[in-house]
Amino acid sequence: KLSQIFGVSKSHVMGLTTDIETANKKKPLKVVVDMSQPVSIQPKNQTDLDVLMKLDLIDSDDMEEVSEFLDKLLEKEKYEGRRESNMKYVAG
């Protein structure tokens, strides 16, 4: 299971080999979020907290529009290199 999560061979996980080529590849880490439990997020400042509180008020119909708006913002040149996280969050 660990070899799948980290994208390395089983022998690498057991310490038998060093998979340099595989270890240097950036494979997204899949994070499954248990939707039956609250998710803890630590806002960095008052603005972050305000945004999170407003997001909590938006219904699911409009949440897609919010997501599209955020995607458009991330297309700006200043976000080059930060557009994609190495983690992929999946509702579970």
For each residue, the residues with C-beta under 8 A, 3 or more apart:
1: 4 5
2: 5 6 13
3: 6 7 8 9 10 12 13
4: 1 7
5: 1 2 29 30
6: 2 3 13 27 29
7: 3 4 22 25 27
8: 3 12 13 19 22 23
9: 3 12 13 17 19 22
10: 3 13 14
11: 14 16 17
12: 3 8 9 15 16 17 18 19 22 23
13: 2 3 6 8 9 10
14: 10 11
15: 12
16: 11 12
17: 9 11 12
18: 12 23
19: 8 9 12 22 23
20: 23 24
21: 24 25
22: 7 8 9 12 19 25
23: 8 12 18 19 20
24: 20 21
25: 7 21 22
26: 86
27: 6 7
28: 85 86 87 88
29: 5 6 86 87 88
30: 5 87 88 90
31: 87 88 89 90
32: 89 90 91 92
33: 39 89 90 91 92
34: 37 92
35: 91 92
36:
37: 34
38:
39: 33
40:
41: 52
42:
43: 46 48 49 52
44: 48
45: 48 49
46: 43 49 50
47: 50 51
48: 43 44 45 51 52
49: 43 45 46 52 53
50: 46 47 53 54
51: 47 48 54 55
52: 41 43 48 49 55 56
53: 49 50 56 57
54: 50 51 57 58
55: 51 52 58 63 66
56: 52 53
57: 53 54
58: 54 55 62 63 66
59: 62 63
60: 63 64
61: 64
62: 58 59 65 66
63: 55 58 59 60 66 67
64: 60 61 67 68
65: 62 68 69
66: 55 58 62 63 69 70
67: 63 64 70 71
68: 64 65 71 72
69: 65 66 72 73
70: 66 67 73 74
71: 67 68 74 75
72: 68 69 75
73: 69 70 76 79
74: 70 71 79 82 83
75: 71 72 79 83
76: 73 79
77: 80
78:
79: 73 74 75 76 82 83
80: 77 83
81:
82: 74 79
83: 74 75 79 80
84:
85: 28 88
86: 26 28 29
87: 28 29 30 31
88: 28 29 30 31 85
89: 31 32 33
90: 30 31 32 33
91: 32 33 35
92: 32 33 34 35
